[in-house]
Amino acid sequence: MQHYTPSPASIVTTARTRTHELQLWTPCFTAVAAGTKPFDVRENDHDFQVGDALLIREYDPDTTTYSGQTLLRWVSYVMPGGAFGVEAGWCVLGLGTMPPLPAGITDTRLW
């Protein structure tokens, strides 16, 4: 297994979107990969926004190692904490497999 240490600034900002590098424990990573867990509950320490890209890395907390497996997902919804039983400072992220459509595009037949 390869040890991976994310950089202190694990956010990459481009002209169109931000990419957040996140770790996810193996059971949750497997469920996201299978499509049975299209959301994640986490501390909102990255100021997540709809359209942000998420580079998700499989992480084993017992061995403190990364498996090398990654997923790319996009934030499709952000439910901020402070309501519906979600603690303040936390959020529920909807995870999409496709990037959001550019602003102004509503008809995808020719896209």
C-alpha positions in Angstrom: 0.0 0.0 0.0 1.1 3.5 -0.8 1.0 6.2 1.8 -0.5 9.4 0.5 -0.3 12.8 2.3 -2.6 15.4 0.8 -1.2 18.9 0.4 -2.2 21.5 3.1 -4.3 23.3 0.4 -6.3 20.4 -1.0 -8.5 22.7 -3.1 -7.7 23.4 -6.7 -9.5 26.3 -8.3 -9.9 26.6 -12.1 -11.8 29.2 -14.1 -14.9 27.0 -14.1 -14.9 24.9 -11.0 -13.1 24.0 -7.8 -11.8 20.5 -7.2 -11.7 19.2 -3.6 -9.5 16.3 -2.7 -11.3 14.2 -0.1 -10.7 10.9 1.7 -13.4 8.4 2.2 -13.2 5.2 4.3 -13.5 1.9 2.4 -17.1 0.9 3.2 -18.4 4.4 2.2 -16.1 4.5 -0.8 -17.4 1.2 -2.0 -21.0 2.3 -1.7 -20.3 5.6 -3.6 -18.5 3.6 -6.3 -21.5 1.2 -6.6 -24.0 4.1 -6.8 -25.9 3.0 -3.7 -24.7 6.0 -1.7 -25.2 9.1 -3.8 -24.5 11.5 -0.9 -21.9 12.2 1.8 -22.2 13.8 5.2 -19.1 15.7 6.2 -17.8 18.8 8.0 -18.2 21.8 5.7 -14.6 22.9 6.0 -14.2 23.4 2.2 -17.2 25.7 1.6 -18.7 23.2 -0.8 -20.7 24.6 -3.7 -22.9 23.0 -6.3 -20.8 22.2 -9.3 -17.6 21.6 -7.4 -15.6 18.5 -8.4 -14.6 16.0 -5.8 -11.6 13.8 -6.2 -12.4 11.0 -3.7 -9.6 8.8 -2.4 -10.2 5.4 -0.7 -8.7 5.6 2.8 -8.1 2.9 5.5 -8.1 4.6 8.9 -6.7 1.5 10.6 -3.5 1.5 8.5 -3.6 5.2 7.7 -3.0 4.4 4.1 -4.7 5.2 0.7 -5.5 2.2 -1.5 -4.8 4.2 -4.7 -8.4 3.9 -5.8 -10.1 7.2 -6.7 -13.5 8.4 -7.8 -14.5 11.7 -9.5 -17.9 13.1 -8.5 -19.5 16.5 -8.7 -21.5 18.2 -6.0 -25.1 18.2 -7.2 -26.7 19.5 -3.9 -25.5 21.0 -0.6 -27.7 20.9 2.4 -26.0 23.0 5.0 -26.1 22.1 8.7 -28.3 23.7 11.3 -31.5 22.1 10.1 -33.1 18.6 9.6 -30.8 17.1 12.3 -27.6 18.1 10.5 -25.2 19.7 13.0 -24.1 23.3 12.3 -20.8 23.4 10.5 -21.6 20.1 8.7 -23.4 19.4 5.4 -25.0 16.7 3.3 -23.6 16.7 -0.2 -25.4 15.2 -3.2 -22.9 13.4 -5.4 -23.4 13.4 -9.2 -21.6 11.3 -11.7 -21.8 13.9 -14.4 -20.6 17.5 -14.3 -23.3 20.2 -14.2 -24.4 21.8 -17.4 -22.8 25.1 -18.2 -24.9 28.2 -17.4 -27.6 28.8 -20.0 -27.7 25.3 -21.3 -31.1 23.7 -20.8 -31.5 21.5 -23.9 -29.0 18.6 -24.0 -30.2 16.9 -27.2 -27.4 18.6 -29.2 -24.9 18.7 -26.3 
